[in-house]
Amino acid sequence: MNEPRVPRLAALALAASLASACLPSLQGNEPREAKKEVPGAFPAPPPTAAAKENPAAGPSLAQKHYADFFESPELKALIKTALENNQELNIRMQEIVIAKAEVKARKGEYLPKVDAGAGVGLDKVGRYTSPGASNEANGVGEPVGDFTFGLSGSWEVDVWKKLRNGAKAANYRYLSSIEGRNFMVTQLVAEIARSYYELVALDSQLDVLKRNIQIQTDALEVVKLEKQAARVTELAVQRFEAEVLKNKSRQFELEQARVVAENRINFLVGRFPQPVARSVAQFQAPLPAALGAGLPSELLDNRPDVKQAGLELEAAKLDVKAAKASFYPSLSIDAGVGYDAFDVQYLVTTPESLIYNAAGHLTAPLLNRSAIAAKYRTANARQLQAVFNYERAILQAFTDVVNQLAKVKNLKQSYELREKQVQTLEESVAISNVLFQSARADYMEVLLTRRDTLDAEMELILTRLEQFDAMISLYQALGGGWM
């Protein structure tokens, strides 16, 4: 009973070996594994007299939930709303649903397919034809009915795992779409936080500007009195008045920037323009003394974009295997069973009306090998693209963290120096006022000192904003925000 199977199996093995031996050359574009090695630690910034410890030491910030990382309750509420309502994030969620459906579709390809069918028909043949003469001889009336129903099935035996590898690749891409959504969450959290602190910084700048406008307005009145006393000329009055008008104009520019920043936040959280709750006091709160970066190897698990690139690479590897299997013979089995009769009263008469069939097919590509070879080379090239993309994602992640660690350190020192600059200029304002009133300094010294003080205060606020931006960017670079 087993003897007829031996030649068939031998023929199948021979065909497979021949197909494998005839695989096309990849023309020096052979696949390779991705390089996953990273340095053992992030380079520590050079120690300074003010800070000799490494501010990056400690567990990675990525392990912190955004609700624990950010202290502002208003910001945390905005992020929570955005994660529920942001349209782009919801679009990405539908891509996950599509990828999951693709996995189920691919799994169904290597399972047997069974269909049920039924049919009714009439057939009138010529009397002087062989079927017509036979029907007349057997007393079959015309027209002849045709009633049938039954089951039919087909199954491509996945000998070379082409279909199963395709299903596994689809599953990796489904997991990749989840990581893509997580990566978008990190970007969304960071963008909302940056926009929030930008909005608070604009509030602080407007407060500083309005205060300075009031001080300059008061100084203008003093200069006018000095003119009446013939201690200054009309030129001094005009210069002070021009300075007040310039800063009032600047106020409206900041007001417009605040409207844009506020509505950017509203757009990110998926709502129409409306006031955004915020706390200006939080902007002046001390920043964390240490921002732990953890180990570089943790980026492979914490950064969603790195994980996404890794999953895409695994899917590309399986695509190559599936493309290679197209060179091998494929085995399919077709079968059917049912009933067929010319009269409905005989339809289920067994075994007279019973019909069935079974057949097996072994096919191998001959004339279309060039097309299959092209698909194989394409799949291999895409696998190499995935390798380079994965390596680039690792390199980009490491570089992002190093850049932000250095930025955090440098901005801390810059902010401390700008604070001293503002304090010094505020003292010089008081001195210039005293000297002006005692006629030991002219009005230009007073005017320039006030202008320098205002600019220094504005720059101090921008430096604090950059500090928040660096802290947020480090959190994002480490892969925080999506857990």
PATOR-478792 format. One record per residue (C-alpha): y, x, z; residue in three letters; residue number from 1. Coordinates in pm, whole numbers. Each point is the difference from the previous one (the first is absolute). Example, Ala and Ser with C-alpha at 12.3 -4.5 7.8 and 13.67 -1.06 7.14 Angstrom:
2
[r [-450 1230 780] "ALA" 1]
[r [344 137 -66] "SER" 2]
# end
This chain:
483
[r [0 0 0] "MET" 1]
[r [236 292 69] "ASN" 2]
[r [-74 194 -318] "GLU" 3]
[r [253 -181 -226] "PRO" 4]
[r [281 84 245] "ARG" 5]
[r [-56 376 -14] "VAL" 6]
[r [119 52 -359] "PRO" 7]
[r [303 -221 63] "ARG" 8]
[r [104 193 309] "LEU" 9]
[r [-58 326 -178] "ALA" 10]
[r [211 -116 -292] "ALA" 11]
[r [276 -107 237] "LEU" 12]
[r [-5 337 178] "ALA" 13]
[r [2 184 -331] "LEU" 14]
[r [295 -202 -127] "ALA" 15]
[r [190 67 321] "ALA" 16]
[r [-64 374 -17] "SER" 17]
[r [111 12 -363] "LEU" 18]
[r [316 -195 78] "ALA" 19]
[r [76 228 295] "SER" 20]
[r [-52 307 -213] "ALA" 21]
[r [242 -136 -257] "CYS" 22]
[r [292 -65 236] "LEU" 23]
[r [327 102 -168] "PRO" 24]
[r [183 315 102] "SER" 25]
[r [300 -44 228] "LEU" 26]
[r [174 280 -189] "GLN" 27]
[r [84 211 304] "GLY" 28]
[r [130 -301 193] "ASN" 29]
[r [-285 -9 252] "GLU" 30]
[r [43 -208 316] "PRO" 31]
[r [48 162 339] "ARG" 32]
[r [36 -96 363] "GLU" 33]
[r [342 -44 158] "ALA" 34]
[r [139 265 235] "LYS" 35]
[r [47 -158 340] "LYS" 36]
[r [88 309 203] "GLU" 37]
[r [330 -10 190] "VAL" 38]
[r [161 251 238] "PRO" 39]
[r [-118 -17 358] "GLY" 40]
[r [343 -93 136] "ALA" 41]
[r [349 -86 -115] "PHE" 42]
[r [238 299 0] "PRO" 43]
[r [218 -14 310] "ALA" 44]
[r [377 34 -52] "PRO" 45]
[r [142 327 136] "PRO" 46]
[r [87 -36 372] "PRO" 47]
[r [364 -4 101] "THR" 48]
[r [179 77 322] "ALA" 49]
[r [42 -373 61] "ALA" 50]
[r [-362 -94 -71] "ALA" 51]
[r [-282 252 28] "LYS" 52]
[r [-282 -257 -6] "GLU" 53]
[r [-153 -147 -315] "ASN" 54]
[r [135 -356 -42] "PRO" 55]
[r [-295 -85 -228] "ALA" 56]
[r [-262 67 266] "ALA" 57]
[r [-203 -293 124] "GLY" 58]
[r [-197 -289 -148] "PRO" 59]
[r [99 -131 -340] "SER" 60]
[r [266 -269 -10] "LEU" 61]
[r [-216 -180 -256] "ALA" 62]
[r [-219 -129 280] "GLN" 63]
[r [290 -204 138] "LYS" 64]
[r [45 -361 -104] "HIS" 65]
[r [348 -71 -132] "TYR" 66]
[r [65 -223 301] "ALA" 67]
[r [-57 301 226] "ASP" 68]
[r [187 249 -220] "PHE" 69]
[r [323 -196 -42] "PHE" 70]
[r [184 -107 316] "GLU" 71]
[r [243 -251 -149] "SER" 72]
[r [-134 -356 47] "PRO" 73]
[r [220 -120 -288] "GLU" 74]
[r [-156 257 -236] "LEU" 75]
[r [-353 -86 110] "LYS" 76]
[r [68 -368 -66] "ALA" 77]
[r [126 81 -351] "LEU" 78]
[r [-310 208 -79] "ILE" 79]
[r [-230 -275 124] "LYS" 80]
[r [175 -256 -220] "THR" 81]
[r [-15 231 -302] "ALA" 82]
[r [-375 56 38] "LEU" 83]
[r [-43 -377 -25] "GLU" 84]
[r [255 -92 -267] "ASN" 85]
[r [68 301 -225] "ASN" 86]
[r [-78 -111 -356] "GLN" 87]
[r [-107 339 -129] "GLU" 88]
[r [-242 40 288] "LEU" 89]
[r [-143 -344 -70] "ASN" 90]
[r [-42 96 -367] "ILE" 91]
[r [-200 303 114] "ARG" 92]
[r [-216 -229 214] "MET" 93]
[r [-94 -196 -311] "GLN" 94]
[r [-101 325 -168] "GLU" 95]
[r [-247 49 286] "ILE" 96]
[r [-140 -349 -63] "VAL" 97]
[r [-37 83 -371] "ILE" 98]
[r [-175 328 79] "ALA" 99]
[r [-239 -178 236] "LYS" 100]
[r [-86 -253 -269] "ALA" 101]
[r [-65 287 -242] "GLU" 102]
[r [-256 143 245] "VAL" 103]
[r [-190 -330 5] "LYS" 104]
[r [12 -22 -379] "ALA" 105]
[r [-139 352 -40] "ARG" 106]
[r [-280 -68 248] "LYS" 107]
[r [-99 -307 -200] "GLY" 108]
[r [-47 209 -314] "GLU" 109]
[r [-320 170 119] "TYR" 110]
[r [-156 -317 142] "LEU" 111]
[r [-219 -229 -217] "PRO" 112]
[r [191 -276 -178] "LYS" 113]
[r [-159 -346 -8] "VAL" 114]
[r [140 -296 -194] "ASP" 115]
[r [-106 -365 -10] "ALA" 116]
[r [39 -203 -315] "GLY" 117]
[r [-85 -331 -159] "ALA" 118]
[r [45 -131 -352] "GLY" 119]
[r [-41 -313 -215] "VAL" 120]
[r [-7 -4 -380] "GLY" 121]
[r [-120 -183 -315] "LEU" 122]
[r [-154 157 -308] "ASP" 123]
[r [-56 -170 -342] "LYS" 124]
[r [-210 204 -241] "VAL" 125]
[r [-92 -72 -361] "GLY" 126]
[r [-316 -205 -54] "ARG" 127]
[r [-133 237 -265] "TYR" 128]
[r [40 306 218] "THR" 129]
[r [-272 153 212] "SER" 130]
[r [149 -126 332] "PRO" 131]
[r [66 -344 -156] "GLY" 132]
[r [-355 -35 -135] "ALA" 133]
[r [-138 112 336] "SER" 134]
[r [209 -255 187] "ASN" 135]
[r [-116 -282 -234] "GLU" 136]
[r [-364 102 33] "ALA" 137]
[r [25 -4 381] "ASN" 138]
[r [193 -324 18] "GLY" 139]
[r [320 154 130] "VAL" 140]
[r [294 -221 -82] "GLY" 141]
[r [332 119 -138] "GLU" 142]
[r [240 129 105] "PRO" 143]
[r [-190 234 234] "VAL" 144]
[r [141 42 349] "GLY" 145]
[r [31 330 183] "ASP" 146]
[r [15 -19 379] "PHE" 147]
[r [-7 319 205] "THR" 148]
[r [88 144 339] "PHE" 149]
[r [-93 310 192] "GLY" 150]
[r [99 332 148] "LEU" 151]
[r [81 327 -172] "SER" 152]
[r [60 338 154] "GLY" 153]
[r [89 357 -89] "SER" 154]
[r [5 320 198] "TRP" 155]
[r [115 347 -93] "GLU" 156]
[r [-212 233 209] "VAL" 157]
[r [248 250 142] "ASP" 158]
[r [-230 300 -42] "VAL" 159]
[r [278 261 -11] "TRP" 160]
[r [225 -172 259] "LYS" 161]
[r [273 -52 -254] "LYS" 162]
[r [78 -350 127] "LEU" 163]
[r [-42 88 367] "ARG" 164]
[r [232 301 -36] "ASN" 165]
[r [253 -228 -166] "GLY" 166]
[r [-23 -238 296] "ALA" 167]
[r [40 287 248] "LYS" 168]
[r [304 125 -193] "ALA" 169]
[r [153 -348 20] "ALA" 170]
[r [-63 -1 374] "ASN" 171]
[r [177 335 40] "TYR" 172]
[r [294 -139 -195] "ARG" 173]
[r [3 -304 227] "TYR" 174]
[r [22 231 302] "LEU" 175]
[r [264 200 -188] "SER" 176]
[r [210 -315 -47] "SER" 177]
[r [-11 -54 378] "ILE" 178]
[r [129 354 55] "GLU" 179]
[r [266 -64 -264] "GLY" 180]
[r [113 -299 201] "ARG" 181]
[r [3 211 318] "ASN" 182]
[r [209 265 -174] "PHE" 183]
[r [245 -267 -103] "MET" 184]
[r [18 -118 362] "VAL" 185]
[r [102 352 109] "THR" 186]
[r [270 1 -267] "GLN" 187]
[r [121 -348 95] "LEU" 188]
[r [18 81 371] "VAL" 189]
[r [189 322 -72] "ALA" 190]
[r [241 -167 -243] "GLU" 191]
[r [85 -280 242] "ILE" 192]
[r [53 249 283] "ALA" 193]
[r [227 217 -218] "ARG" 194]
[r [201 -302 -114] "SER" 195]
[r [26 -126 359] "TYR" 196]
[r [140 328 131] "TYR" 197]
[r [228 28 -301] "GLU" 198]
[r [139 -343 88] "LEU" 199]
[r [50 102 363] "VAL" 200]
[r [167 324 -114] "ALA" 201]
[r [242 -201 -215] "LEU" 202]
[r [82 -214 304] "ASP" 203]
[r [73 318 197] "SER" 204]
[r [216 142 -279] "GLN" 205]
[r [198 -321 -21] "LEU" 206]
[r [58 5 377] "ASP" 207]
[r [123 359 -20] "VAL" 208]
[r [220 -76 -300] "LEU" 209]
[r [157 -309 157] "LYS" 210]
[r [72 192 318] "ARG" 211]
[r [163 279 -197] "ASN" 212]
[r [202 -247 -205] "ILE" 213]
[r [139 -144 323] "GLN" 214]
[r [80 349 131] "ILE" 215]
[r [167 95 -328] "GLN" 216]
[r [196 -326 -2] "THR" 217]
[r [126 78 347] "ASP" 218]
[r [87 353 -113] "ALA" 219]
[r [190 -145 -296] "LEU" 220]
[r [218 -200 239] "GLU" 221]
[r [67 315 202] "VAL" 222]
[r [100 188 -315] "VAL" 223]
[r [237 -282 -95] "LYS" 224]
[r [166 30 340] "LEU" 225]
[r [19 376 -46] "GLU" 226]
[r [176 -59 -331] "LYS" 227]
[r [255 -226 166] "GLN" 228]
[r [59 282 243] "ALA" 229]
[r [49 231 -298] "ALA" 230]
[r [-288 222 108] "ARG" 231]
[r [-201 -57 -322] "VAL" 232]
[r [81 -110 -352] "THR" 233]
[r [-107 -294 -213] "GLU" 234]
[r [-267 228 -149] "LEU" 235]
[r [-190 4 328] "ALA" 236]
[r [8 -379 18] "VAL" 237]
[r [-127 -31 -357] "GLN" 238]
[r [-286 248 61] "ARG" 239]
[r [-119 -182 314] "PHE" 240]
[r [27 -339 -171] "GLU" 241]
[r [-201 128 -301] "ALA" 242]
[r [-271 125 235] "GLU" 243]
[r [-26 -344 164] "VAL" 244]
[r [-24 -172 -339] "LEU" 245]
[r [-267 244 -120] "LYS" 246]
[r [-221 -70 300] "ASN" 247]
[r [50 -376 -29] "LYS" 248]
[r [-122 25 -359] "SER" 249]
[r [-296 207 117] "ARG" 250]
[r [-85 -276 244] "GLN" 251]
[r [-67 -246 -282] "PHE" 252]
[r [-227 253 -175] "GLU" 253]
[r [-208 23 316] "LEU" 254]
[r [-2 -378 32] "GLU" 255]
[r [-147 -28 -352] "GLN" 256]
[r [-260 268 75] "ALA" 257]
[r [-98 -196 311] "ARG" 258]
[r [-48 -319 -202] "VAL" 259]
[r [-226 186 -246] "VAL" 260]
[r [-205 161 278] "ALA" 261]
[r [-38 -332 181] "GLU" 262]
[r [-118 -181 -312] "ASN" 263]
[r [-238 283 -88] "ARG" 264]
[r [-172 -66 330] "ILE" 265]
[r [-4 -375 -68] "ASN" 266]
[r [-163 66 -337] "PHE" 267]
[r [-266 223 154] "LEU" 268]
[r [-90 -262 261] "VAL" 269]
[r [-17 -269 -270] "GLY" 270]
[r [293 -222 87] "ARG" 271]
[r [339 -96 -139] "PHE" 272]
[r [318 182 114] "PRO" 273]
[r [82 -67 363] "GLN" 274]
[r [124 194 303] "PRO" 275]
[r [-240 269 124] "VAL" 276]
[r [-37 41 375] "ALA" 277]
[r [46 360 117] "ARG" 278]
[r [100 208 297] "SER" 279]
[r [265 270 -47] "VAL" 280]
[r [-75 142 344] "ALA" 281]
[r [-348 100 -119] "GLN" 282]
[r [162 228 -257] "PHE" 283]
[r [144 218 275] "GLN" 284]
[r [-321 17 204] "ALA" 285]
[r [-156 348 33] "PRO" 286]
[r [-268 82 -256] "LEU" 287]
[r [-350 107 110] "PRO" 288]
[r [-9 364 111] "ALA" 289]
[r [-333 63 -173] "ALA" 290]
[r [-151 -158 -311] "LEU" 291]
[r [-367 95 -17] "GLY" 292]
[r [-145 78 -344] "ALA" 293]
[r [-364 54 95] "GLY" 294]
[r [-225 203 -231] "LEU" 295]
[r [32 18 -380] "PRO" 296]
[r [-362 -110 -38] "SER" 297]
[r [95 -334 158] "GLU" 298]
[r [209 -78 -308] "LEU" 299]
[r [-324 -64 -192] "LEU" 300]
[r [-71 -292 233] "ASP" 301]
[r [353 -116 86] "ASN" 302]
[r [182 5 -335] "ARG" 303]
[r [-96 -311 -201] "PRO" 304]
[r [104 160 -330] "ASP" 305]
[r [-236 293 62] "VAL" 306]
[r [-283 -237 88] "LYS" 307]
[r [78 -209 -306] "GLN" 308]
[r [-15 308 -225] "ALA" 309]
[r [-334 97 156] "GLY" 310]
[r [-150 -342 -65] "LEU" 311]
[r [127 2 -358] "GLU" 312]
[r [-171 338 -44] "LEU" 313]
[r [-334 -139 123] "GLU" 314]
[r [34 -293 -240] "ALA" 315]
[r [75 237 -289] "ALA" 316]
[r [-314 202 78] "LYS" 317]
[r [-213 -313 -27] "LEU" 318]
[r [174 -93 -326] "ASP" 319]
[r [-120 331 -145] "VAL" 320]
[r [-357 -74 107] "LYS" 321]
[r [17 -347 -152] "ALA" 322]
[r [140 141 -326] "ALA" 323]
[r [-278 262 -9] "LYS" 324]
[r [-265 -270 47] "ALA" 325]
[r [120 -168 -321] "SER" 326]
[r [-181 275 -195] "PHE" 327]
[r [-337 -102 147] "TYR" 328]
[r [-220 -287 -125] "PRO" 329]
[r [56 -338 163] "SER" 330]
[r [-279 -241 94] "LEU" 331]
[r [58 -376 3] "SER" 332]
[r [-234 -294 63] "ILE" 333]
[r [52 -353 -135] "ASP" 334]
[r [-206 -303 103] "ALA" 335]
[r [15 -377 -19] "GLY" 336]
[r [-200 -306 106] "VAL" 337]
[r [51 -371 -61] "GLY" 338]
[r [-108 -313 -187] "TYR" 339]
[r [53 -103 -361] "ASP" 340]
[r [-113 -326 -172] "ALA" 341]
[r [98 -226 -294] "PHE" 342]
[r [-18 -308 219] "ASP" 343]
[r [147 -29 348] "VAL" 344]
[r [-316 -169 132] "GLN" 345]
[r [-197 318 -70] "TYR" 346]
[r [268 236 136] "LEU" 347]
[r [-174 95 328] "VAL" 348]
[r [-355 -24 -126] "THR" 349]
[r [-177 312 118] "THR" 350]
[r [-121 223 -155] "PRO" 351]
[r [64 -160 -342] "GLU" 352]
[r [383 7 26] "SER" 353]
[r [22 315 211] "LEU" 354]
[r [172 299 -167] "ILE" 355]
[r [58 354 128] "TYR" 356]
[r [78 346 -128] "ASN" 357]
[r [37 353 131] "ALA" 358]
[r [113 318 -171] "ALA" 359]
[r [106 351 89] "GLY" 360]
[r [247 217 -193] "HIS" 361]
[r [45 373 10] "LEU" 362]
[r [311 117 -185] "THR" 363]
[r [166 337 -38] "ALA" 364]
[r [329 85 -173] "PRO" 365]
[r [-26 167 -342] "LEU" 366]
[r [299 -59 -226] "LEU" 367]
[r [262 -62 270] "ASN" 368]
[r [-51 322 196] "ARG" 369]
[r [344 131 -95] "SER" 370]
[r [166 -298 169] "ALA" 371]
[r [-215 46 311] "ILE" 372]
[r [80 372 0] "ALA" 373]
[r [371 -80 -15] "ALA" 374]
[r [-33 -232 301] "LYS" 375]
[r [-195 268 185] "TYR" 376]
[r [267 264 -63] "ARG" 377]
[r [272 -247 97] "THR" 378]
[r [-175 -82 327] "ALA" 379]
[r [-40 371 73] "ASN" 380]
[r [369 67 -72] "ALA" 381]
[r [100 -285 231] "ARG" 382]
[r [-222 142 269] "GLN" 383]
[r [184 332 -30] "LEU" 384]
[r [330 -188 14] "GLN" 385]
[r [-118 -159 324] "ALA" 386]
[r [-88 347 135] "VAL" 387]
[r [348 133 -75] "PHE" 388]
[r [162 -315 136] "ASN" 389]
[r [-195 33 327] "TYR" 390]
[r [93 366 37] "GLU" 391]
[r [363 -83 -76] "ARG" 392]
[r [-1 -278 262] "ALA" 393]
[r [-126 245 266] "ILE" 394]
[r [257 263 -99] "LEU" 395]
[r [279 -260 -5] "GLN" 396]
[r [-97 -133 343] "ALA" 397]
[r [-1 348 157] "PHE" 398]
[r [333 92 -165] "THR" 399]
[r [163 -327 113] "ASP" 400]
[r [-92 65 362] "VAL" 401]
[r [122 362 -4] "VAL" 402]
[r [331 -104 -158] "ASN" 403]
[r [63 -276 253] "GLN" 404]
[r [-93 219 298] "LEU" 405]
[r [258 254 -112] "ALA" 406]
[r [255 -275 -62] "LYS" 407]
[r [-46 -146 348] "VAL" 408]
[r [57 341 158] "LYS" 409]
[r [302 94 -214] "ASN" 410]
[r [170 -338 39] "LEU" 411]
[r [-38 20 377] "LYS" 412]
[r [197 324 6] "GLN" 413]
[r [252 -132 -253] "SER" 414]
[r [65 -312 210] "TYR" 415]
[r [59 205 314] "GLU" 416]
[r [258 214 -180] "LEU" 417]
[r [175 -302 -151] "ARG" 418]
[r [22 -158 346] "GLU" 419]
[r [183 310 121] "LYS" 420]
[r [223 -14 -308] "GLN" 421]
[r [101 -360 78] "VAL" 422]
[r [70 85 364] "GLN" 423]
[r [215 295 -101] "THR" 424]
[r [197 -204 -253] "LEU" 425]
[r [57 -282 250] "GLU" 426]
[r [149 254 238] "GLU" 427]
[r [214 140 -282] "SER" 428]
[r [133 -350 -71] "VAL" 429]
[r [128 -29 354] "ALA" 430]
[r [154 348 -22] "ILE" 431]
[r [167 -74 -334] "SER" 432]
[r [155 -317 142] "ASN" 433]
[r [149 191 292] "VAL" 434]
[r [129 276 -226] "LEU" 435]
[r [149 -251 -243] "PHE" 436]
[r [183 -187 272] "GLN" 437]
[r [139 329 129] "SER" 438]
[r [104 104 -353] "ALA" 439]
[r [-239 295 3] "ARG" 440]
[r [-217 -139 -284] "ALA" 441]
[r [99 -184 -316] "ASP" 442]
[r [-137 -335 -114] "TYR" 443]
[r [-238 156 -255] "MET" 444]
[r [-195 175 276] "GLU" 445]
[r [-39 -331 180] "VAL" 446]
[r [-98 -179 -318] "LEU" 447]
[r [-259 257 -113] "LEU" 448]
[r [-150 23 347] "THR" 449]
[r [-54 -376 11] "ARG" 450]
[r [-145 5 -352] "ARG" 451]
[r [-242 281 88] "ASP" 452]
[r [-108 -184 314] "THR" 453]
[r [-76 -319 -192] "LEU" 454]
[r [-198 191 -264] "ASP" 455]
[r [-195 184 270] "ALA" 456]
[r [-88 -325 176] "GLU" 457]
[r [-120 -151 -328] "MET" 458]
[r [-209 307 -78] "GLU" 459]
[r [-149 -11 350] "LEU" 460]
[r [-119 -355 -64] "ILE" 461]
[r [-148 103 -337] "LEU" 462]
[r [-181 290 166] "THR" 463]
[r [-149 -236 258] "ARG" 464]
[r [-107 -226 -287] "LEU" 465]
[r [-167 297 -169] "GLU" 466]
[r [-182 73 327] "GLN" 467]
[r [-143 -351 3] "PHE" 468]
[r [-88 34 -368] "ASP" 469]
[r [-182 329 66] "ALA" 470]
[r [-192 -153 290] "MET" 471]
[r [-101 -300 -214] "ILE" 472]
[r [-93 222 -294] "SER" 473]
[r [-219 218 225] "LEU" 474]
[r [-175 -314 129] "TYR" 475]
[r [-56 -110 -359] "GLN" 476]
[r [-109 346 -117] "ALA" 477]
[r [-265 14 271] "LEU" 478]
[r [-136 -336 -114] "GLY" 479]
[r [139 -222 274] "GLY" 480]
[r [101 -363 -23] "GLY" 481]
[r [-308 -171 -147] "TRP" 482]
[r [-244 19 293] "MET" 483]
# end
